[in-house]
Amino acid sequence: MKNKVDLGAVPQKVDDLHFFLYHRALHPELFNIHEVRHLRQKRYSAEIWVIGLSHMVMVQTNNQVVTELTGIESDLLPKNGVVTRFRFRGEKDHLYSFDNGIQHIMSSQVERMTPNLFVASHRDLMRHGQKRGILATFPDWSNSELVPFTFIDYEARENELHIHAFHAFPDELTLLKTQSIVELGPRSSGVLRG
């Protein structure tokens, strides 16, 4: 059985990362969390966790929870509540509509680059990450001069949460990019509009 140290405490490789979509919350004690953001809007609350070169986004509205996890396969991850999962490869688009009207829309891309292109992309994303969003760097996890990092940019709108995540793997000259939107369903008919 794999242990907690695997879930965000040691370097990940891009080929080991999976996408998981849950219809439930995940417990923080399962992960080594490096950065956290708490967001609150009128209709929902959300948490964003940086888990090494991976991330978790949990959105709660009323009694419903949707959780997006980018991470490694582990025996510690719950099996119940998983609505979809797949390994990241190339480009992929995914849409899931929950019974309660919430939609999760995600696009991902594993981009393997030339050394020059990777250096330029790494520099640009690091600069951008120092100005907004969440930037977590992992200098001890690289054999090169470039530092591995996770940069998550987000926009919390009234009825949607937009997440742009970038995970940089310098030793592999690879970026994993994900773009996600969690859209809430229509307001319940019991809510009066003013």
Secondary structure, 3 states (H helix, E strand, C coil): CCCHHHCCCCCCCHHHEEEEEECCCCCHHHCCCCEEEEEECCCCEEEEEECCCCEEEEEEECCEEEEEEEEECCCCCCCCCEEEEEECCCEEEEEEECCCCCEEEEEEEEEECCHHHHHHHHHHHHHHHCCCCEEEECHHHCCCCCCCEEEEEEEECCCEEEEEEEEEEHHHCEEEEEEEEEECCCCCCCCCCC
